[in-house]
Amino acid sequence: MNPDLKIKAYDLRKNILDIVIAGRCGHIGGDMSVLEVLMTLYDRMNVSPDRLEDPDRDRFVLSKGHCVEALYAVLAEKGFLSLPDILERYSKFGSPYIGHPNNKLPGIEMNSGSLGHGLGVSVGMALAGKMDGRPYRVYTAMGDGELAEGSVWEAAMAASHFHLDNLCAVVDRNRLQISGPTEEVMAHEDLAARFASFGWHVIRVSDGNDVEQLNAAFDEAETVKEKPTVIIANTVKGCGSAVMEDKAAWHHKVPTQEEYDQIVQDFAARKEALRCE
C-alpha cells in the first residue's frame, strides 16, 4: 500500500470540490464517502493509461455513477485524464466530462449512473474473463441506496451461480441518500446476512474511509475461491469536513464561497493532523 494515500486523499478532496465548483453541479456527499475506495483500488488494480486495451487489465465500474467527480479526480491523479482539462470543461456544452461516467474518456469502462446496472455489467465482464481464461479481476462500487433496485439482486444471484471469484463489489454504506436516511427510505439491514444468503463472501469494513482497512479487505477478497465477494464499507457521507458530513442535504450541492472556504480549511487541518501522526 502507498503510505501517502491517507494524506493524498485530502488533496483529491480539494480537487473534487474544485470540479464541483467549476461545473456548478455535483454529487459531492457521495464523492467524499467513496473516494478512499476508488483511491485504494486504483493504487492496486492492474490497469494504467498506457495499457488501456490490455485484455488482461482489471476492470472497474462505478455503478453509483452520479459520483463521477470522485472518479475524475482519481483518474486524473493516475494520469488517465487531465485535471486542468476537467476543470475547464466539466459540465459544459459538448464536453465529454459529463455528470456520469462516459466511456469515450480513457480509463472508463462503461457509461453508468442508471442505478442498479453496474453489478449486472460487472457480472458479465467477470463471466467473460472466466470463459476466455483471462486473469483479470472486476470491481464495482455501489451506493447503499442503490440496493433497492431489484436488478442488483438478480445480478447477485448470477454471480454466485457462476462462481465468479474474480468479482468484487463494494457497497458505499454511508446510510444517506437524496431522500434521507437509507434505513428509513428502504431498510437493508442486515446487509451482510442478505449477501451471504445469495452465496457471496462478505467482508465488513468498519471504517470505509480508511485505506488500510480497505486494503486488508481487498487482500482478503483476492484469496476467495468459487464465490464472489462483497465489501460492505461503512463510510461517512461528505467525509472530510463538518460542513458536509452525515448531512443528506449534501447529496447534491454546490458550496457557497463561505462554505467552500471552510471546507478547504477543514481539509487542510485534517491533512496536517495526519502528517503529525
Salt bridges, closest charged atoms under 4 A:
ASP11 OD1 - LYS271 NZ 2.45
ASP18 OD2 - LYS14 NZ 2.72
GLU36 OE2 - ARG13 NH1 2.73
ASP43 OD1 - LYS78 NZ 3.65
ASP54 OD2 - ARG51 NH1 2.69
ASP56 OD1 - ARG134 NH1 3.24
GLU77 OE2 - LYS8 NZ 3.18
ASP85 OD2 - ARG89 NH1 3.16
GLU109 OE2 - ARG57 NE 2.87
ASP144 OD2 - ARG173 NH1 3.08
ASP165 OD1 - LYS130 NZ 2.43
ASP172 OD2 - LYS64 NZ 2.59
GLU183 OE2 - ARG173 NH2 2.70
GLU189 OE2 - ARG173 NH2 3.28
GLU189 OE2 - ARG175 NH2 2.60
ASP210 OD2 - LYS6 NZ 3.91
GLU212 OE2 - LYS6 NZ 3.74
ASP219 OD1 - ARG44 NH2 2.70
GLU220 OE2 - HIS201 NE2 2.78
GLU222 OE2 - ARG44 NH2 3.10
GLU226 OE1 - HIS163 ND1 3.90
GLU245 OE2 - ARG270 NH1 2.70
